[in-house]
C-alpha cells in the first residue's frame, strides 16, 4: 500500500516499518557502544551506507560499487576489532528479563549449597571464586578449566577449594545444579580498585566475567575471609552470609518470578 511519494521514490507502509526497525537497531547499537571508539566507527559506517544508497539512487555505478565494497570491509573490521564491545552488547541483551524467561534459570536449589560453602570457606579464610551461569553461554570459559559435570554439593565445592587441591586456583562455574568445571580462567576487569579498596586478581576476575556475561560471581577473600558478590560489573564487598543468601535469591530466583508474573498479567484476558 503506497502512502506517499518523495520525488521519484514511492513510500509504502512496509518501508516505514523497515525504517523504524533499522532506526531502533542502530540506536540500540549506538547506546551499547557509546563512549567507546566503536561508536565513532559505527557513525562512519552509517555515513558510508547512506552515501552508498544515494549513489545507487542517482545511478552512480562506480561510486556505488566502491562504497558497497567499503561497507562490507568495514563491517568485517568492526566484528574483529571491536569483539569485546559487541560481546558486552549481546550480553546486555541476554540480561533482559523477558529474554531470560526462555532460558534455563533453575539455580534455586544450588543457592543453599553455595551459601553453606561460602560460610565455611570464609571462616577458614580459604579463597574461592564461584560463577553462577544465567542466560549467557559460558562454554568458552568452561573449556579453559577442568570439566567436571558433577552435581553441586557443599562437600564437592569445599574439596575443590581446599588449598591442597590441584583445582583450587581459578574459578568454579555452576549451571543449574551442575558444577560444570573448575580451575577456569576468566577475563580480568580493568577496574583495579573501587573507592579505597584495591582489588586482587580473584575480585577482578569476578567483576570481569560479570562485565562480559550475565553470570553472578561469589568471591571469598583468602586474606580476610570477606564474602563478596559481583553482578553486572558491580561489586558488593564484605557482606554477611545472610545477605549473600538474600542477594542470590533476589538475583537468581525472585527477579525471574516477578518477570513471569508480569508477563502473565500482561497477556491475561481483560
C-alpha positions as CSV (number, residue, x, y, z in Angstrom):
1,X,0.0,0.0,0.0
2,X,1.6,3.3,-1.2
3,X,1.4,6.1,1.4
4,X,3.1,9.0,-0.5
5,X,5.9,9.9,-2.9
6,X,9.2,11.6,-2.3
7,X,10.4,12.8,-5.6
8,X,10.9,9.6,-7.7
9,X,10.6,7.3,-4.6
10,X,7.3,5.8,-3.5
11,X,6.9,5.1,0.2
12,X,4.8,2.2,1.5
13,X,3.8,1.1,5.0
14,X,6.4,-1.7,4.7
15,X,9.1,0.9,4.0
16,X,8.0,2.9,7.2
17,X,8.2,-0.3,9.3
18,X,11.6,-1.1,7.8
19,X,12.9,2.3,8.6
20,X,11.6,2.2,12.2
21,X,13.2,-1.2,12.8
22,X,16.6,-0.1,11.4
23,X,16.5,3.1,13.4
24,X,15.8,1.1,16.6
25,X,18.6,-1.4,16.0
26,X,21.1,1.4,15.2
27,X,20.0,3.3,18.2
28,X,20.5,0.3,20.5
29,X,23.9,-0.4,18.9
30,X,25.0,3.2,19.5
31,X,23.8,3.2,23.1
32,X,25.6,-0.1,23.7
33,X,28.9,1.3,22.3
34,X,28.5,4.9,23.4
35,X,31.7,6.2,25.0
36,X,34.0,3.8,23.0
37,X,35.9,4.1,19.8
38,X,33.5,1.6,18.3
39,X,30.7,4.3,18.4
40,X,32.8,6.6,16.2
41,X,33.4,3.7,13.8
42,X,29.7,2.9,13.7
43,X,28.9,6.5,12.8
44,X,31.4,6.3,10.0
45,X,29.9,3.1,8.7
46,X,26.4,4.7,8.7
47,X,27.7,7.6,6.7
48,X,29.2,5.2,4.1
49,X,25.9,3.2,3.9
50,X,24.0,6.5,3.4
51,X,26.3,7.6,0.6
52,X,26.0,4.2,-1.0
53,X,22.2,4.4,-1.0
54,X,22.4,7.9,-2.5
55,X,24.9,6.8,-5.2
56,X,22.6,3.9,-6.1
57,X,19.5,6.1,-6.3
58,X,21.1,8.5,-8.7
59,X,22.8,5.6,-10.7
60,X,26.4,6.4,-9.9
61,X,27.5,2.8,-10.6
62,X,31.3,3.1,-10.0
63,X,30.9,5.2,-6.8
64,X,28.1,2.8,-5.6
65,X,30.3,-0.2,-6.1
66,X,33.2,1.4,-4.2
67,X,31.0,2.4,-1.3
68,X,29.4,-1.1,-1.1
69,X,32.8,-2.7,-1.0
70,X,33.9,-0.3,1.7
71,X,30.8,-1.2,3.7
72,X,31.5,-4.9,3.5
73,X,35.1,-4.5,4.6
74,X,34.1,-2.1,7.4
75,X,31.5,-4.5,8.9
76,X,34.1,-7.3,9.0
77,X,36.7,-5.0,10.6
78,X,34.2,-3.9,13.3
79,X,33.4,-7.5,14.2
80,X,37.2,-8.4,14.5
81,X,38.5,-5.2,16.1
82,X,35.5,-4.5,18.5
83,X,34.7,-8.0,19.6
84,X,34.7,-7.1,23.3
85,X,32.2,-4.2,22.8
86,X,30.0,-6.4,20.7
87,X,30.2,-9.2,23.3
88,X,29.1,-6.7,26.1
89,X,26.3,-5.5,23.9
90,X,25.0,-9.0,23.3
91,X,25.4,-9.8,27.0
92,X,23.3,-6.8,27.8
93,X,20.5,-8.1,25.6
94,X,20.8,-11.5,27.4
95,X,20.4,-9.8,30.8
96,X,16.9,-8.6,29.7
97,X,14.4,-10.4,32.0
98,X,12.0,-11.1,29.1
99,X,14.8,-12.7,27.2
100,X,15.8,-14.8,30.1
101,X,12.3,-16.1,30.5
102,X,13.1,-18.5,27.7
103,X,16.5,-19.5,29.2
104,X,17.3,-22.1,31.8
105,X,17.4,-20.4,35.2
106,X,17.0,-23.4,37.6
107,X,19.5,-22.4,40.3
108,X,17.3,-22.0,43.3
109,X,18.4,-25.4,44.8
110,X,22.1,-24.5,44.3
111,X,21.9,-21.4,46.5
112,X,21.9,-23.1,49.8
113,X,24.9,-25.3,48.8
114,X,26.8,-22.2,47.7
115,X,25.9,-20.2,50.8
116,X,27.0,-23.1,53.1
117,X,30.2,-23.4,51.2
118,X,30.9,-19.6,51.4
119,X,30.3,-19.7,55.2
120,X,32.8,-22.4,55.8
121,X,35.4,-21.0,53.4
122,X,35.1,-17.6,55.0
123,X,35.7,-19.0,58.5
124,X,38.8,-20.8,57.3
125,X,40.0,-17.8,55.1
126,X,40.2,-20.0,52.1
127,X,39.9,-18.1,48.8
128,X,37.2,-19.1,46.3
129,X,35.5,-17.8,43.1
130,X,32.1,-19.4,42.2
131,X,30.5,-18.3,39.0
132,X,26.7,-19.0,38.6
133,X,25.6,-19.0,35.0
134,X,22.4,-17.5,33.9
135,X,21.4,-16.8,30.3
136,X,24.7,-16.1,28.6
137,X,26.5,-19.2,27.3
138,X,29.7,-20.0,29.3
139,X,31.1,-22.7,27.1
140,X,34.3,-20.7,26.1
141,X,35.1,-20.1,29.8
142,X,34.2,-23.7,30.9
143,X,36.6,-25.0,28.3
144,X,39.5,-23.2,29.9
145,X,39.2,-25.3,33.0
146,X,38.9,-29.0,34.1
147,X,35.5,-30.3,33.0
148,X,33.6,-32.0,35.9
149,X,29.9,-32.2,35.1
150,X,29.1,-33.2,38.7
151,X,26.1,-32.4,40.8
152,X,26.7,-29.5,43.1
153,X,27.2,-30.1,46.8
154,X,28.9,-28.3,49.7
155,X,31.4,-31.2,50.1
156,X,32.4,-31.0,46.4
157,X,32.9,-27.3,46.5
158,X,34.9,-27.5,49.7
159,X,37.1,-30.2,48.3
160,X,37.7,-28.1,45.2
161,X,38.8,-25.0,47.1
162,X,40.9,-26.9,49.6
163,X,44.4,-25.2,49.3
164,X,45.9,-28.7,48.8
165,X,43.6,-29.4,45.9
166,X,45.1,-29.1,42.4
167,X,41.8,-27.4,41.4
168,X,41.6,-24.7,44.0
169,X,43.2,-22.0,41.7
170,X,40.8,-20.3,39.2
171,X,37.0,-20.3,39.2
172,X,34.3,-22.9,39.5
173,X,31.4,-22.5,37.1
174,X,28.0,-23.6,38.2
175,X,25.0,-24.1,35.8
176,X,21.7,-25.1,37.4
177,X,22.5,-28.0,39.8
178,X,25.7,-28.9,38.0
179,X,29.3,-27.9,38.7
180,X,30.4,-27.7,35.0
181,X,34.1,-27.1,35.5
182,X,36.8,-26.0,38.0
183,X,40.1,-24.1,37.6
184,X,38.6,-21.9,34.9
185,X,40.4,-18.8,33.6
186,X,38.3,-15.7,33.5
187,X,38.8,-12.2,32.0
188,X,40.1,-9.6,34.4
189,X,38.2,-6.4,34.9
190,X,40.1,-3.2,34.0
191,X,39.0,-1.8,37.4
192,X,41.9,-2.3,39.9
193,X,40.2,-0.5,42.8
194,X,36.7,0.5,44.0
195,X,37.0,3.5,46.2
196,X,39.7,2.8,48.8
197,X,39.5,-0.9,48.1
198,X,42.4,-2.3,46.0
199,X,41.1,-5.3,44.0
200,X,43.1,-8.5,43.8
201,X,43.1,-11.0,40.9
202,X,40.2,-13.0,42.3
203,X,37.9,-10.0,42.7
204,X,38.9,-8.6,39.3
205,X,38.1,-11.9,37.7
206,X,34.7,-12.0,39.4
207,X,34.0,-8.5,38.2
208,X,35.4,-9.2,34.7
209,X,33.1,-12.2,34.0
210,X,30.0,-10.2,35.1
211,X,31.0,-7.4,32.8
212,X,31.0,-9.7,29.8
213,X,28.2,-12.1,30.7
214,X,25.1,-12.1,32.9
215,X,26.6,-14.5,35.4
216,X,26.7,-13.8,39.1
217,X,30.1,-14.3,40.9
218,X,30.5,-15.2,44.6
219,X,34.0,-14.3,45.9
220,X,35.7,-15.3,49.2
221,X,38.9,-13.4,50.0
222,X,41.8,-15.5,51.0
223,X,43.3,-12.6,53.0
224,X,40.3,-11.5,55.1
225,X,37.7,-14.2,54.5
226,X,35.3,-11.5,53.3
227,X,32.4,-12.6,51.2
228,X,31.5,-10.5,48.1
229,X,29.2,-10.8,45.2
230,X,29.6,-9.4,41.7
231,X,26.8,-8.8,39.2
232,X,26.6,-6.7,36.1
233,X,30.0,-5.3,36.6
234,X,29.2,-4.1,40.2
235,X,30.7,-5.4,43.4
236,X,29.1,-5.8,46.8
237,X,32.1,-6.2,49.1
238,X,32.2,-7.9,52.5
239,X,28.6,-8.9,53.0
240,X,27.2,-11.3,55.6
241,X,26.1,-14.9,54.9
242,X,22.5,-13.8,55.5
243,X,22.9,-11.0,52.9
244,X,24.6,-13.4,50.5
245,X,21.5,-15.7,50.6
246,X,19.2,-12.7,50.1
247,X,21.2,-11.3,47.2
248,X,21.4,-14.6,45.4
249,X,17.7,-15.3,45.8
250,X,16.9,-11.8,44.6
251,X,19.2,-12.0,41.5
252,X,18.6,-15.6,40.6
253,X,15.1,-16.5,41.7
254,X,12.8,-13.7,42.8
255,X,13.6,-11.4,39.8
256,X,12.6,-14.2,37.4
257,X,9.4,-14.9,39.3
258,X,8.4,-11.3,39.1
259,X,9.1,-11.2,35.4
260,X,7.0,-14.3,34.8
261,X,4.2,-12.8,36.9
262,X,4.3,-9.5,34.9
263,X,4.2,-11.4,31.6
264,X,1.2,-13.4,32.8
265,X,-0.6,-10.3,33.9
266,X,0.2,-8.6,30.6
267,X,-1.3,-11.4,28.5
268,X,-4.2,-12.2,30.8
269,X,-7.6,-11.5,29.1
270,X,-9.3,-8.4,30.4
